[in-house]
Amino acid sequence: MSIRHTLAGAAALAGLALVLSGCSGAIDTGAGGASEGGAPAEAQVPESCSEDGAMISVLLPNQVNPYYVAMKEGFEEAAAEHGMTAEVQIADDDDAQQLAQAEAALQKSPCALALNPVKSEPAAAIVRAANDAGVPVFTVNVIVDEDALAAQGASIVQYLGADNKAGGAQVGEKAAEDFGDDALRVGLVTEPDEVPVVIRDEGFEEAISSHPDAEIVAEVDGNVKATDSLDVTGAMLQGNPDMNAIFASTGPAAQGALEAVIASGRDVKVYGFCAPEVQTTDSYPACVAQEPADYGARVVEQIALFVDGESVDPEILRPLKMFSDGETPAPGEVG
């Protein structure tokens, strides 16, 4: 079997950003805080955590993607259940705006900062600002780039998110099984600036290596937006007449890729991380879904444990749910 590695740039980013451990996709999250001189130090519980309705500052990329709508609800409901308050800021997919929101939030002395970065590398500056303010950082979904954290002398308490490599592998194994003895010519609709997405691509590519005749023929950046993914997938289809499958490694990428395939009239099967509430079909044989509302709730639970003096794991990876054979993800089960 021969797979042409068109993921070189993405793989390089992942290699720099992560220390992978075994097949679980475990990473070195840099748990702890930043001390003088940039050396990691153990994060402390701020005094503000003892106040009634202690505030968790939550930073999310947008509210356009249903993923983040569900996550916001998860944070807010769980915070109320734990006698805390979730103050949510939406960055509109702007790194500079997210940093400004973090700096403003830190002026309010929150109990903790829950960060879903817009992009992996710029988020390190947010972590450093929180470290300097003595506010523990819990990251979710998007991993903060490890090289950038090291350069900032910054660190986090915990990362919680999907087991992205396993999810990509689940989809890749399904694609290899579906195509059997037929050639498998795959185009990727990805986002090379987000570490978890790169990990998904790696899991998929490794899984299809079991197929006797598989090849990655093209890669495009969908920018985690359905409209962008529609445009770039359309161009990819035009430039690759032998392409017969697509791996879309985010929910918006899957949605845009499906629309592009339908518009093209081509017999190209779309696999990926689930588009919101879209039924699997012959043309969309399988997808895997995260549960972002659950992720938000679990981050709040972990913050509560930390505040109570309990030990928390530096990393929590959650399994993904597979949908196929006409199944439809429920609301809140998205890629």
C-alpha positions in Angstrom: 0.0 0.0 0.0 1.2 3.5 -0.8 0.0 6.6 0.9 1.3 9.9 -0.3 1.9 12.1 2.7 0.4 15.5 1.9 0.1 16.2 5.6 3.8 17.1 6.1 3.1 20.7 7.4 0.4 19.6 9.7 2.4 16.7 11.0 5.3 18.9 11.7 3.0 21.2 13.8 1.7 18.3 15.7 5.2 16.9 16.3 6.3 20.3 17.7 3.2 20.8 19.7 2.7 17.4 21.3 4.4 14.6 23.2 2.3 11.6 22.2 2.2 8.7 24.5 1.1 5.3 23.1 -2.0 4.8 21.0 -4.2 6.8 23.3 -2.9 10.1 21.8 -2.0 11.3 25.3 -0.2 14.7 25.4 2.0 16.6 27.7 -0.3 19.5 28.7 2.2 21.4 30.8 0.0 21.2 34.0 0.9 23.7 36.7 1.5 27.5 36.8 4.2 29.9 35.8 6.7 31.2 38.3 9.2 34.0 38.2 11.7 33.3 35.5 9.3 31.2 33.4 9.7 27.9 35.3 6.5 25.9 35.9 5.1 26.0 39.4 2.1 24.4 41.0 -1.1 26.3 40.5 -2.8 27.6 43.6 -6.5 28.1 44.4 -7.3 31.8 44.3 -9.0 33.5 47.2 -11.9 34.4 44.9 -12.9 30.8 44.8 -14.1 31.0 48.4 -16.7 33.6 47.5 -20.4 32.8 47.0 -21.1 32.3 43.3 -17.3 32.2 42.5 -16.8 33.2 38.9 -15.3 30.9 36.2 -14.2 33.0 33.2 -15.1 31.0 30.0 -13.5 32.0 26.7 -15.0 30.5 23.5 -14.2 31.1 19.8 -17.7 31.7 18.5 -21.4 31.0 18.7 -21.9 30.3 15.0 -20.7 26.7 15.3 -23.4 24.6 17.1 -20.5 22.9 18.9 -19.8 26.1 20.9 -23.5 26.8 21.5 -23.8 23.4 23.2 -20.5 23.9 25.1 -21.7 27.3 26.5 -24.9 25.7 27.8 -22.8 23.0 29.5 -20.6 25.5 31.2 -23.5 27.7 32.4 -25.7 24.8 33.7 -22.9 23.0 35.5 -21.6 26.2 37.1 -25.0 26.9 38.5 -25.2 23.4 39.9 -21.9 23.8 41.7 -22.9 27.2 43.2 -20.6 29.0 40.8 -21.1 31.5 37.9 -19.8 31.0 34.3 -19.1 34.4 32.7 -18.8 33.5 29.0 -16.9 35.6 26.4 -17.2 35.0 22.6 -14.1 36.0 20.5 -15.8 35.8 17.1 -12.8 33.7 15.9 -10.4 36.5 16.5 -7.2 35.7 18.4 -6.5 39.3 19.4 -10.0 39.7 20.7 -9.8 36.6 22.7 -6.6 37.8 24.4 -8.2 41.2 25.1 -11.2 39.4 26.6 -8.9 37.3 28.8 -7.0 40.3 30.1 -10.3 42.0 30.9 -11.7 38.9 32.6 -8.5 38.5 34.7 -9.0 42.0 36.1 -12.1 40.6 37.8 -10.1 38.0 39.7 -11.9 34.9 38.6 -11.7 31.6 40.4 -10.5 29.9 37.2 -10.1 30.5 33.5 -11.7 27.9 31.1 -10.2 28.3 27.7 -11.2 27.0 24.3 -8.7 28.8 22.2 -9.4 30.2 18.8 -6.1 28.9 17.6 -3.5 26.7 19.3 -0.4 28.9 19.1 -1.7 32.4 20.0 -3.5 31.0 23.0 -0.2 30.6 24.9 -0.2 34.3 25.6 -3.6 34.0 27.3 -2.3 31.2 29.5 0.8 33.3 30.5 -1.4 36.2 31.4 -3.5 34.0 33.6 -0.4 32.5 35.2 0.8 36.0 36.0 -2.5 36.8 37.6 -2.5 33.6 39.7 -5.6 32.2 38.0 -5.5 28.5 37.2 -6.2 27.6 33.5 -8.3 24.7 32.3 -8.3 24.2 28.6 -10.9 22.4 26.6 -11.2 21.0 23.0 -8.4 23.0 21.3 -4.9 22.2 22.7 -2.6 25.1 23.3 0.6 24.6 21.3 3.3 23.2 23.6 6.2 25.1 21.9 4.4 28.3 22.3 3.7 27.5 26.0 7.3 26.8 26.6 8.3 30.1 24.9 5.9 31.9 27.2 7.1 30.0 30.3 3.4 29.2 30.8 1.4 26.1 31.8 -2.1 24.9 32.4 -3.7 22.8 35.1 -5.6 20.4 32.8 -6.7 19.7 29.2 -10.1 18.0 28.5 -11.3 17.1 25.1 -12.0 14.3 22.7 -9.7 11.4 22.0 -9.1 12.9 18.6 -6.6 10.4 17.3 -9.0 7.5 18.2 -11.8 9.3 16.5 -9.9 9.8 13.3 -8.9 6.2 13.4 -12.5 5.0 13.9 -13.6 6.9 10.7 -10.5 5.7 8.7 -11.2 2.1 9.6 -14.8 2.4 8.4 -13.7 4.0 5.1 -11.1 1.2 4.5 -13.8 -1.4 5.3 -16.4 0.2 3.0 -14.1 0.5 0.0 -12.8 -3.1 0.3 -10.7 -4.0 -2.7 -11.6 -0.7 -4.5 -9.0 2.1 -4.8 -9.4 4.7 -2.0 -8.5 8.2 -3.2 -9.1 10.6 -0.3 -9.2 14.4 0.0 -8.9 16.0 3.4 -10.9 19.0 4.5 -8.9 20.1 7.6 -7.5 23.0 9.7 -3.7 22.8 10.0 -3.6 25.5 12.7 -5.6 23.6 15.2 -3.7 20.8 16.9 -6.7 18.5 17.6 -7.7 18.6 14.0 -4.2 17.6 12.9 -4.3 14.7 15.3 -7.6 13.6 13.8 -6.1 13.6 10.4 -3.1 11.5 11.6 -5.5 8.9 13.2 -7.5 8.7 9.9 -4.3 8.4 7.7 -2.8 5.7 10.0 -6.1 3.7 9.9 -6.5 3.7 6.1 -2.9 2.4 5.9 -4.6 -1.0 6.3 -6.3 -0.6 2.9 -4.3 -2.2 0.1 -4.7 0.7 -2.3 -5.2 4.0 -0.4 -3.8 7.4 -1.2 -4.3 11.0 0.2 -4.6 12.9 -3.1 -5.3 16.4 -1.8 -5.7 18.6 1.3 -7.6 21.9 1.8 -8.1 24.2 4.8 -11.8 24.5 5.7 -11.0 26.9 8.5 -13.6 25.2 10.7 -16.4 27.0 8.8 -19.1 25.4 6.6 -19.0 28.2 4.0 -15.2 28.1 3.6 -15.3 24.3 3.5 -17.9 24.4 0.8 -15.7 26.6 -1.3 -12.4 24.8 -0.9 -14.0 21.4 -1.3 -15.6 22.4 -4.6 -12.2 23.5 -5.9 -10.6 20.3 -4.6 -13.2 18.2 -6.4 -12.6 20.0 -9.7 -8.9 19.5 -9.4 -9.0 15.8 -8.5 -11.3 13.8 -10.8 -10.1 10.5 -9.4 -11.0 11.4 -5.8 -13.7 9.1 -4.4 -13.7 9.9 -0.7 -13.4 12.9 1.6 -12.3 13.0 5.3 -13.7 16.1 6.9 -12.1 16.5 10.3 -14.5 19.0 11.8 -18.3 19.3 11.9 -18.4 22.5 9.8 -16.0 20.8 7.3 -18.3 17.9 7.0 -21.3 20.1 6.4 -19.5 22.2 3.7 -18.0 19.1 2.0 -21.4 17.4 1.8 -22.9 20.5 0.1 -20.0 20.6 -2.3 -20.3 17.0 -3.3 -24.1 17.3 -3.8 -23.5 20.4 -6.0 -20.8 18.6 -8.1 -23.0 15.6 -8.8 -20.0 13.4 -8.1 -20.1 9.9 -6.5 -17.8 10.9 -3.6 -18.4 9.6 -0.1 -17.9 12.0 2.8 -16.6 10.6 6.1 -15.7 12.7 9.1 -16.5 14.4 12.4 -20.3 14.8 12.4 -22.1 17.7 10.9 -24.9 18.9 13.2 -28.0 16.7 13.1 -27.3 15.4 9.6 -28.3 11.8 8.9 -25.7 9.3 7.6 -26.5 8.0 4.1 -24.8 6.1 1.3 -23.0 9.3 0.4 -22.2 10.1 4.0 -21.5 6.7 5.4 -20.1 7.4 8.9 -19.1 10.2 11.3 -18.0 10.5 14.9 -19.4 13.0 17.3 -18.2 14.8 20.4 -20.4 16.0 23.2 -19.4 19.6 23.9 -22.1 20.3 26.5 -20.7 17.4 28.5 -17.2 18.7 28.0 -18.1 22.1 29.4 -19.9 20.4 32.4 -16.9 18.2 33.1 -14.5 21.1 33.1 -16.6 22.8 35.7 -16.6 19.6 37.8 -12.8 19.5 37.5 -12.5 23.1 38.6 -14.7 22.3 41.6 -12.5 19.4 42.5 -9.4 21.6 42.2 -10.9 24.2 44.4 -11.7 21.6 47.0 -8.1 20.6 47.1 -8.5 17.3 45.2 -5.9 16.1 42.7 -7.0 16.5 39.0 -5.6 14.7 36.0 -3.5 16.8 33.7 -5.4 15.4 30.7 -8.8 13.9 30.2 -9.6 12.3 26.8 -13.2 11.5 26.1 -14.4 8.8 23.6 -16.4 9.7 20.5 -19.7 8.2 19.3 -19.8 6.6 15.9 -22.9 7.1 13.6 -23.6 5.0 10.5 -26.3 3.1 8.6 -28.9 5.9 8.6 -28.3 7.0 12.1 -28.5 10.7 13.0 -26.6 12.5 15.7 -28.8 14.1 18.4 -28.7 17.8 19.0 -25.4 18.6 20.8 -23.6 15.6 19.3 -21.4 17.3 16.8 -17.9 17.2 15.3 
